[in-house]
Amino acid sequence: MSFGRNFVFSLLLVSLFSVIASAANVCSDGTPVGACSVQKPSFCGSDGPDVFLFDDAVRCGCPVGMVAKTWYCVAAPVVTPVVSVTPVPARVCSDGTPVGACSVQKPSFCASYGTDVFLVADAVQCGCPAGMVPNAVTWLCDAAPVGTPVPVGVCSDGTARGECSVQKPLFCASDGPDVFLVADAVRCGCPAGMASNGHIYCSPIVFVTPVPVGVCSDGTARGECSVQKPSFCASDGPDVFLVDDAVRCGCPAGMVAKTWYCVGTPVVSVTPVPVGVCSDGTPVGACSVRKLFFCVADGPDLYLVPEPARCGCLDGMVPKGWNDCEKAPVVTPVPVSFSPAKIVDDIVAAIRGFKWWNWFQ
């Protein structure tokens, strides 16, 4: 009986010593000696019978948003992605004038209609050459009346020599006794919505929307297929970019995947362009709703020309030559005298002159 009690007591002592020994090999957060804690960058070390936690970022790593610096963790640097912006070329007319600006060749103005840009006459806005004056009705330039004084040292729009015009970016320049308007955006600035392109002309300001982080240039999210097959939005660190991945994203209609690329001829839907219509919608061979202008064709080119004899003029105007209108002459009516007494005298004279006895013959 005594032997049995001694044996059980011995087993209890062995178990107690095992628990004490196991406890001595575990740190305060339960991490075994020689292992990394779940609380990065802590590592469970020992020194003789002592066990303790200490930082070891090289061995155990760092929490999200931090990086190792020797044994410790510091906040990761913020990397701002660089977005490359492709400049949008400004649209200009055939003589180099930007859209929405006056040409140096008066009275031309650079206008646009859809994707087309062209020069039109606008004497009211752009002025006229020396010796001519604007016609507010036709927008053309007429010869100045004989005897009209030309101010010395003043440009055609009234700007003094060496001064900027109110019509930006025009500047009143001179060459000897001659004064004339030239574009000088650097000196005179530009109209609202436009800026100097580093030279003398103004270009429309192009506003570029920044591309969000993690989104490709066409708006596709990182790791997704673009609507423009077979493009896929891939990434390399903080950089995101479009690559061809026909296997993952498929191909356009009429094409098939060959490795990463698409081969074949894509099916392109083409919007038909109206044939035989001028820039304002007037059919070829017809007069425009803007009187004076007629839609003509020269091969594939269509344009409006002034033909007042065929298309008429604005109210109060009459044709002048074959391509111009002028103010209609004012006709003054001739007053007709009216007197009741005179009417009575005329009736009496008629009665007296009537030979009534001729009825009885």
MARDRENPA-678846 format. One record per residue (C-alpha): residue number from 1; residue in three letters; chain; x, y, z. Coordinates in steps of 0.2 Angstrom, whole numbers, plus 5000, padded with zeros to 4 digits. Layout:
// residues N
PT / NUM / ALA / A / X / Y / Z
...
END
This chain:
// residues 361
PT / 1 / MET / A / 5000 / 5000 / 5000
PT / 2 / SER / A / 5014 / 5012 / 5005
PT / 3 / PHE / A / 5023 / 5008 / 4988
PT / 4 / GLY / A / 5007 / 5013 / 4978
PT / 5 / ARG / A / 5006 / 5030 / 4987
PT / 6 / ASN / A / 5025 / 5033 / 4984
PT / 7 / PHE / A / 5023 / 5029 / 4965
PT / 8 / VAL / A / 5008 / 5041 / 4963
PT / 9 / PHE / A / 5017 / 5055 / 4972
PT / 10 / SER / A / 5032 / 5052 / 4961
PT / 11 / LEU / A / 5022 / 5054 / 4945
PT / 12 / LEU / A / 5014 / 5070 / 4952
PT / 13 / LEU / A / 5031 / 5078 / 4955
PT / 14 / VAL / A / 5037 / 5073 / 4937
PT / 15 / SER / A / 5022 / 5081 / 4930
PT / 16 / LEU / A / 5024 / 5097 / 4940
PT / 17 / PHE / A / 5042 / 5099 / 4935
PT / 18 / SER / A / 5037 / 5096 / 4916
PT / 19 / VAL / A / 5024 / 5111 / 4917
PT / 20 / ILE / A / 5037 / 5122 / 4926
PT / 21 / ALA / A / 5050 / 5118 / 4913
PT / 22 / SER / A / 5038 / 5121 / 4898
PT / 23 / ALA / A / 5032 / 5138 / 4906
PT / 24 / ALA / A / 5050 / 5143 / 4907
PT / 25 / ASN / A / 5052 / 5141 / 4888
PT / 26 / VAL / A / 5037 / 5153 / 4883
PT / 27 / CYS / A / 5037 / 5172 / 4882
PT / 28 / SER / A / 5023 / 5183 / 4891
PT / 29 / ASP / A / 5012 / 5183 / 4875
PT / 30 / GLY / A / 5013 / 5164 / 4873
PT / 31 / THR / A / 5027 / 5164 / 4859
PT / 32 / PRO / A / 5039 / 5149 / 4861
PT / 33 / VAL / A / 5057 / 5153 / 4864
PT / 34 / GLY / A / 5066 / 5155 / 4847
PT / 35 / ALA / A / 5050 / 5160 / 4837
PT / 36 / CYS / A / 5043 / 5176 / 4830
PT / 37 / SER / A / 5028 / 5183 / 4839
PT / 38 / VAL / A / 5011 / 5187 / 4830
PT / 39 / GLN / A / 5014 / 5205 / 4836
PT / 40 / LYS / A / 5028 / 5210 / 4823
PT / 41 / PRO / A / 5042 / 5213 / 4824
PT / 42 / SER / A / 5044 / 5205 / 4841
PT / 43 / PHE / A / 5054 / 5189 / 4844
PT / 44 / CYS / A / 5055 / 5178 / 4859
PT / 45 / GLY / A / 5073 / 5176 / 4865
PT / 46 / SER / A / 5081 / 5169 / 4881
PT / 47 / ASP / A / 5096 / 5172 / 4892
PT / 48 / GLY / A / 5099 / 5158 / 4904
PT / 49 / PRO / A / 5083 / 5155 / 4913
PT / 50 / ASP / A / 5075 / 5171 / 4908
PT / 51 / VAL / A / 5064 / 5173 / 4892
PT / 52 / PHE / A / 5059 / 5189 / 4885
PT / 53 / LEU / A / 5052 / 5198 / 4869
PT / 54 / PHE / A / 5063 / 5210 / 4859
PT / 55 / ASP / A / 5062 / 5219 / 4842
PT / 56 / ASP / A / 5069 / 5209 / 4827
PT / 57 / ALA / A / 5062 / 5217 / 4811
PT / 58 / VAL / A / 5075 / 5208 / 4800
PT / 59 / ARG / A / 5069 / 5191 / 4806
PT / 60 / CYS / A / 5051 / 5193 / 4810
PT / 61 / GLY / A / 5045 / 5207 / 4797
PT / 62 / CYS / A / 5035 / 5222 / 4800
PT / 63 / PRO / A / 5016 / 5227 / 4801
PT / 64 / VAL / A / 5007 / 5233 / 4785
PT / 65 / GLY / A / 5012 / 5250 / 4781
PT / 66 / MET / A / 5029 / 5249 / 4789
PT / 67 / VAL / A / 5047 / 5244 / 4783
PT / 68 / ALA / A / 5062 / 5237 / 4793
PT / 69 / LYS / A / 5076 / 5249 / 4798
PT / 70 / THR / A / 5090 / 5239 / 4806
PT / 71 / TRP / A / 5080 / 5229 / 4821
PT / 72 / TYR / A / 5065 / 5241 / 4821
PT / 73 / CYS / A / 5050 / 5246 / 4810
PT / 74 / VAL / A / 5047 / 5263 / 4803
PT / 75 / ALA / A / 5033 / 5270 / 4793
PT / 76 / ALA / A / 5034 / 5266 / 4774
PT / 77 / PRO / A / 5038 / 5281 / 4763
PT / 78 / VAL / A / 5023 / 5287 / 4753
PT / 79 / VAL / A / 5026 / 5285 / 4734
PT / 80 / THR / A / 5016 / 5297 / 4723
PT / 81 / PRO / A / 5013 / 5289 / 4706
PT / 82 / VAL / A / 5019 / 5300 / 4691
PT / 83 / VAL / A / 5006 / 5302 / 4678
PT / 84 / SER / A / 5012 / 5305 / 4661
PT / 85 / VAL / A / 5001 / 5317 / 4651
PT / 86 / THR / A / 5001 / 5317 / 4632
PT / 87 / PRO / A / 4999 / 5336 / 4626
PT / 88 / VAL / A / 4984 / 5338 / 4615
PT / 89 / PRO / A / 4989 / 5348 / 4599
PT / 90 / ALA / A / 4979 / 5364 / 4597
PT / 91 / ARG / A / 4969 / 5365 / 4581
PT / 92 / VAL / A / 4975 / 5378 / 4568
PT / 93 / CYS / A / 4969 / 5385 / 4552
PT / 94 / SER / A / 4979 / 5383 / 4535
PT / 95 / ASP / A / 4988 / 5399 / 4539
PT / 96 / GLY / A / 4993 / 5394 / 4557
PT / 97 / THR / A / 4979 / 5404 / 4565
PT / 98 / PRO / A / 4972 / 5395 / 4581
PT / 99 / VAL / A / 4954 / 5391 / 4581
PT / 100 / GLY / A / 4944 / 5406 / 4588
PT / 101 / ALA / A / 4957 / 5419 / 4584
PT / 102 / CYS / A / 4959 / 5432 / 4570
PT / 103 / SER / A / 4971 / 5429 / 4556
PT / 104 / VAL / A / 4985 / 5442 / 4552
PT / 105 / GLN / A / 4977 / 5442 / 4535
PT / 106 / LYS / A / 4962 / 5453 / 4539
PT / 107 / PRO / A / 4947 / 5451 / 4539
PT / 108 / SER / A / 4950 / 5432 / 4541
PT / 109 / PHE / A / 4944 / 5422 / 4557
PT / 110 / CYS / A / 4948 / 5404 / 4561
PT / 111 / ALA / A / 4932 / 5395 / 4564
PT / 112 / SER / A / 4927 / 5377 / 4566
PT / 113 / TYR / A / 4913 / 5366 / 4563
PT / 114 / GLY / A / 4914 / 5349 / 4571
PT / 115 / THR / A / 4931 / 5342 / 4567
PT / 116 / ASP / A / 4934 / 5354 / 4552
PT / 117 / VAL / A / 4943 / 5371 / 4554
PT / 118 / PHE / A / 4943 / 5385 / 4541
PT / 119 / LEU / A / 4945 / 5403 / 4538
PT / 120 / VAL / A / 4930 / 5414 / 4536
PT / 121 / ALA / A / 4927 / 5433 / 4534
PT / 122 / ASP / A / 4923 / 5442 / 4550
PT / 123 / ALA / A / 4927 / 5461 / 4548
PT / 124 / VAL / A / 4917 / 5466 / 4563
PT / 125 / GLN / A / 4928 / 5456 / 4575
PT / 126 / CYS / A / 4945 / 5455 / 4565
PT / 127 / GLY / A / 4945 / 5472 / 4557
PT / 128 / CYS / A / 4950 / 5477 / 4539
PT / 129 / PRO / A / 4966 / 5481 / 4529
PT / 130 / ALA / A / 4971 / 5499 / 4528
PT / 131 / GLY / A / 4959 / 5509 / 4517
PT / 132 / MET / A / 4944 / 5498 / 4520
PT / 133 / VAL / A / 4930 / 5498 / 4533
PT / 134 / PRO / A / 4920 / 5483 / 4541
PT / 135 / ASN / A / 4902 / 5480 / 4534
PT / 136 / ALA / A / 4892 / 5475 / 4549
PT / 137 / VAL / A / 4879 / 5465 / 4538
PT / 138 / THR / A / 4890 / 5455 / 4526
PT / 139 / TRP / A / 4905 / 5454 / 4538
PT / 140 / LEU / A / 4916 / 5458 / 4523
PT / 141 / CYS / A / 4927 / 5474 / 4521
PT / 142 / ASP / A / 4921 / 5488 / 4510
PT / 143 / ALA / A / 4932 / 5502 / 4503
PT / 144 / ALA / A / 4932 / 5517 / 4514
PT / 145 / PRO / A / 4923 / 5532 / 4508
PT / 146 / VAL / A / 4934 / 5545 / 4499
PT / 147 / GLY / A / 4941 / 5558 / 4511
PT / 148 / THR / A / 4940 / 5547 / 4527
PT / 149 / PRO / A / 4954 / 5553 / 4538
PT / 150 / VAL / A / 4966 / 5539 / 4544
PT / 151 / PRO / A / 4973 / 5543 / 4561
PT / 152 / VAL / A / 4992 / 5544 / 4562
PT / 153 / GLY / A / 5000 / 5531 / 4573
PT / 154 / VAL / A / 4984 / 5522 / 4577
PT / 155 / CYS / A / 4979 / 5504 / 4571
PT / 156 / SER / A / 4963 / 5500 / 4562
PT / 157 / ASP / A / 4954 / 5496 / 4578
PT / 158 / GLY / A / 4959 / 5512 / 4587
PT / 159 / THR / A / 4974 / 5505 / 4596
PT / 160 / ALA / A / 4988 / 5517 / 4598
PT / 161 / ARG / A / 5005 / 5512 / 4591
PT / 162 / GLY / A / 5015 / 5501 / 4603
PT / 163 / GLU / A / 4999 / 5496 / 4614
PT / 164 / CYS / A / 4990 / 5480 / 4616
PT / 165 / SER / A / 4972 / 5479 / 4608
PT / 166 / VAL / A / 4957 / 5475 / 4618
PT / 167 / GLN / A / 4956 / 5460 / 4606
PT / 168 / LYS / A / 4969 / 5449 / 4614
PT / 169 / PRO / A / 4982 / 5444 / 4608
PT / 170 / LEU / A / 4983 / 5458 / 4595
PT / 171 / PHE / A / 4997 / 5471 / 4597
PT / 172 / CYS / A / 4998 / 5488 / 4587
PT / 173 / ALA / A / 5015 / 5487 / 4578
PT / 174 / SER / A / 5023 / 5498 / 4566
PT / 175 / ASP / A / 5035 / 5498 / 4551
PT / 176 / GLY / A / 5041 / 5515 / 4547
PT / 177 / PRO / A / 5025 / 5526 / 4544
PT / 178 / ASP / A / 5014 / 5510 / 4543
PT / 179 / VAL / A / 5005 / 5503 / 4558
PT / 180 / PHE / A / 4996 / 5486 / 4559
PT / 181 / LEU / A / 4989 / 5473 / 4571
PT / 182 / VAL / A / 4999 / 5457 / 4574
PT / 183 / ALA / A / 4997 / 5443 / 4586
PT / 184 / ASP / A / 5008 / 5444 / 4602
PT / 185 / ALA / A / 5001 / 5433 / 4616
PT / 186 / VAL / A / 5017 / 5434 / 4626
PT / 187 / ARG / A / 5015 / 5453 / 4627
PT / 188 / CYS / A / 4996 / 5455 / 4627
PT / 189 / GLY / A / 4989 / 5439 / 4634
PT / 190 / CYS / A / 4975 / 5428 / 4628
PT / 191 / PRO / A / 4956 / 5428 / 4629
PT / 192 / ALA / A / 4948 / 5418 / 4643
PT / 193 / GLY / A / 4950 / 5399 / 4640
PT / 194 / MET / A / 4966 / 5401 / 4630
PT / 195 / ALA / A / 4984 / 5403 / 4635
PT / 196 / SER / A / 5000 / 5407 / 4626
PT / 197 / ASN / A / 5009 / 5392 / 4618
PT / 198 / GLY / A / 5026 / 5400 / 4621
PT / 199 / HIS / A / 5025 / 5409 / 4604
PT / 200 / ILE / A / 5014 / 5424 / 4598
PT / 201 / TYR / A / 4998 / 5414 / 4596
PT / 202 / CYS / A / 4985 / 5408 / 4609
PT / 203 / SER / A / 4979 / 5390 / 4611
PT / 204 / PRO / A / 4964 / 5382 / 4620
PT / 205 / ILE / A / 4968 / 5377 / 4638
PT / 206 / VAL / A / 4966 / 5358 / 4639
PT / 207 / PHE / A / 4961 / 5352 / 4656
PT / 208 / VAL / A / 4968 / 5334 / 4660
PT / 209 / THR / A / 4959 / 5324 / 4673
PT / 210 / PRO / A / 4972 / 5315 / 4684
PT / 211 / VAL / A / 4972 / 5296 / 4683
PT / 212 / PRO / A / 4967 / 5288 / 4700
PT / 213 / VAL / A / 4980 / 5277 / 4708
PT / 214 / GLY / A / 4977 / 5259 / 4704
PT / 215 / VAL / A / 4968 / 5263 / 4688
PT / 216 / CYS / A / 4974 / 5262 / 4670
PT / 217 / SER / A / 4974 / 5277 / 4658
PT / 218 / ASP / A / 4957 / 5271 / 4650
PT / 219 / GLY / A / 4949 / 5270 / 4668
PT / 220 / THR / A / 4951 / 5251 / 4669
PT / 221 / ALA / A / 4954 / 5245 / 4687
PT / 222 / ARG / A / 4970 / 5236 / 4691
PT / 223 / GLY / A / 4969 / 5217 / 4687
PT / 224 / GLU / A / 4953 / 5219 / 4676
PT / 225 / CYS / A / 4951 / 5218 / 4657
PT / 226 / SER / A / 4948 / 5234 / 4647
PT / 227 / VAL / A / 4932 / 5236 / 4637
PT / 228 / GLN / A / 4945 / 5239 / 4623
PT / 229 / LYS / A / 4949 / 5221 / 4619
PT / 230 / PRO / A / 4962 / 5213 / 4622
PT / 231 / SER / A / 4969 / 5225 / 4634
PT / 232 / PHE / A / 4972 / 5221 / 4652
PT / 233 / CYS / A / 4976 / 5233 / 4666
PT / 234 / ALA / A / 4993 / 5226 / 4674
PT / 235 / SER / A / 5004 / 5233 / 4687
PT / 236 / ASP / A / 5022 / 5233 / 4693
PT / 237 / GLY / A / 5024 / 5239 / 4710
PT / 238 / PRO / A / 5015 / 5256 / 4711
PT / 239 / ASP / A / 5014 / 5257 / 4692
PT / 240 / VAL / A / 4999 / 5252 / 4682
PT / 241 / PHE / A / 4998 / 5250 / 4663
PT / 242 / LEU / A / 4989 / 5242 / 4649
PT / 243 / VAL / A / 4995 / 5226 / 4640
PT / 244 / ASP / A / 4988 / 5214 / 4627
PT / 245 / ASP / A / 4981 / 5198 / 4635
PT / 246 / ALA / A / 4970 / 5190 / 4622
PT / 247 / VAL / A / 4969 / 5173 / 4632
PT / 248 / ARG / A / 4961 / 5182 / 4647
PT / 249 / CYS / A / 4952 / 5196 / 4639
PT / 250 / GLY / A / 4947 / 5190 / 4622
PT / 251 / CYS / A / 4947 / 5199 / 4605
PT / 252 / PRO / A / 4936 / 5211 / 4595
PT / 253 / ALA / A / 4923 / 5204 / 4583
PT / 254 / GLY / A / 4931 / 5196 / 4568
PT / 255 / MET / A / 4948 / 5192 / 4577
PT / 256 / VAL / A / 4955 / 5177 / 4586
PT / 257 / ALA / A / 4968 / 5175 / 4600
PT / 258 / LYS / A / 4986 / 5170 / 4595
PT / 259 / THR / A / 4996 / 5169 / 4611
PT / 260 / TRP / A / 4994 / 5186 / 4619
PT / 261 / TYR / A / 4988 / 5195 / 4604
PT / 262 / CYS / A / 4973 / 5196 / 4592
PT / 263 / VAL / A / 4975 / 5192 / 4573
PT / 264 / GLY / A / 4962 / 5195 / 4559
PT / 265 / THR / A / 4953 / 5210 / 4553
PT / 266 / PRO / A / 4942 / 5219 / 4566
PT / 267 / VAL / A / 4924 / 5223 / 4561
PT / 268 / VAL / A / 4923 / 5242 / 4562
PT / 269 / SER / A / 4906 / 5250 / 4562
PT / 270 / VAL / A / 4907 / 5266 / 4551
PT / 271 / THR / A / 4895 / 5281 / 4553
PT / 272 / PRO / A / 4890 / 5287 / 4536
PT / 273 / VAL / A / 4895 / 5305 / 4532
PT / 274 / PRO / A / 4882 / 5315 / 4523
PT / 275 / VAL / A / 4887 / 5318 / 4505
PT / 276 / GLY / A / 4884 / 5334 / 4496
PT / 277 / VAL / A / 4881 / 5345 / 4512
PT / 278 / CYS / A / 4890 / 5361 / 4516
PT / 279 / SER / A / 4897 / 5365 / 4534
PT / 280 / ASP / A / 4880 / 5373 / 4539
PT / 281 / GLY / A / 4870 / 5359 / 4532
PT / 282 / THR / A / 4865 / 5367 / 4516
PT / 283 / PRO / A / 4864 / 5354 / 4501
PT / 284 / VAL / A / 4875 / 5357 / 4486
PT / 285 / GLY / A / 4866 / 5368 / 4473
PT / 286 / ALA / A / 4855 / 5376 / 4486
PT / 287 / CYS / A / 4854 / 5393 / 4495
PT / 288 / SER / A / 4859 / 5393 / 4514
PT / 289 / VAL / A / 4846 / 5400 / 4526
PT / 290 / ARG / A / 4859 / 5413 / 4529
PT / 291 / LYS / A / 4855 / 5424 / 4514
PT / 292 / LEU / A / 4868 / 5428 / 4502
PT / 293 / PHE / A / 4877 / 5411 / 4503
PT / 294 / PHE / A / 4876 / 5397 / 4490
PT / 295 / CYS / A / 4883 / 5379 / 4493
PT / 296 / VAL / A / 4895 / 5374 / 4479
PT / 297 / ALA / A / 4906 / 5359 / 4476
PT / 298 / ASP / A / 4924 / 5358 / 4469
PT / 299 / GLY / A / 4927 / 5340 / 4467
PT / 300 / PRO / A / 4926 / 5332 / 4484
PT / 301 / ASP / A / 4927 / 5349 / 4493
PT / 302 / LEU / A / 4911 / 5359 / 4497
PT / 303 / TYR / A / 4910 / 5377 / 4503
PT / 304 / LEU / A / 4899 / 5392 / 4504
PT / 305 / VAL / A / 4901 / 5407 / 4492
PT / 306 / PRO / A / 4892 / 5423 / 4492
PT / 307 / GLU / A / 4879 / 5424 / 4477
PT / 308 / PRO / A / 4866 / 5438 / 4481
PT / 309 / ALA / A / 4859 / 5438 / 4464
PT / 310 / ARG / A / 4854 / 5420 / 4467
PT / 311 / CYS / A / 4851 / 5419 / 4485
PT / 312 / GLY / A / 4845 / 5436 / 4489
PT / 313 / CYS / A / 4851 / 5448 / 4503
PT / 314 / LEU / A / 4846 / 5452 / 4521
PT / 315 / ASP / A / 4831 / 5464 / 4524
PT / 316 / GLY / A / 4835 / 5481 / 4518
PT / 317 / MET / A / 4849 / 5476 / 4507
PT / 318 / VAL / A / 4850 / 5474 / 4488
PT / 319 / PRO / A / 4863 / 5464 / 4477
PT / 320 / LYS / A / 4879 / 5474 / 4473
PT / 321 / GLY / A / 4889 / 5465 / 4459
PT / 322 / TRP / A / 4889 / 5446 / 4460
PT / 323 / ASN / A / 4896 / 5443 / 4477
PT / 324 / ASP / A / 4890 / 5457 / 4488
PT / 325 / CYS / A / 4875 / 5467 / 4495
PT / 326 / GLU / A / 4872 / 5485 / 4499
PT / 327 / LYS / A / 4860 / 5495 / 4508
PT / 328 / ALA / A / 4844 / 5498 / 4498
PT / 329 / PRO / A / 4841 / 5516 / 4491
PT / 330 / VAL / A / 4827 / 5525 / 4501
PT / 331 / VAL / A / 4813 / 5530 / 4489
PT / 332 / THR / A / 4804 / 5547 / 4494
PT / 333 / PRO / A / 4786 / 5547 / 4489
PT / 334 / VAL / A / 4780 / 5562 / 4479
PT / 335 / PRO / A / 4766 / 5571 / 4489
PT / 336 / VAL / A / 4749 / 5573 / 4479
PT / 337 / SER / A / 4740 / 5589 / 4483
PT / 338 / PHE / A / 4721 / 5586 / 4487
PT / 339 / SER / A / 4709 / 5600 / 4489
PT / 340 / PRO / A / 4689 / 5598 / 4490
PT / 341 / ALA / A / 4687 / 5615 / 4482
PT / 342 / LYS / A / 4697 / 5610 / 4467
PT / 343 / ILE / A / 4686 / 5594 / 4465
PT / 344 / VAL / A / 4670 / 5605 / 4464
PT / 345 / ASP / A / 4678 / 5617 / 4451
PT / 346 / ASP / A / 4683 / 5602 / 4440
PT / 347 / ILE / A / 4665 / 5595 / 4441
PT / 348 / VAL / A / 4657 / 5612 / 4436
PT / 349 / ALA / A / 4669 / 5614 / 4422
PT / 350 / ALA / A / 4664 / 5597 / 4415
PT / 351 / ILE / A / 4646 / 5601 / 4416
PT / 352 / ARG / A / 4648 / 5617 / 4407
PT / 353 / GLY / A / 4658 / 5609 / 4394
PT / 354 / PHE / A / 4645 / 5596 / 4390
PT / 355 / LYS / A / 4634 / 5600 / 4375
PT / 356 / TRP / A / 4617 / 5593 / 4382
PT / 357 / TRP / A / 4607 / 5598 / 4366
PT / 358 / ASN / A / 4617 / 5585 / 4356
PT / 359 / TRP / A / 4605 / 5572 / 4364
PT / 360 / PHE / A / 4590 / 5580 / 4354
PT / 361 / GLN / A / 4598 / 5580 / 4337
END
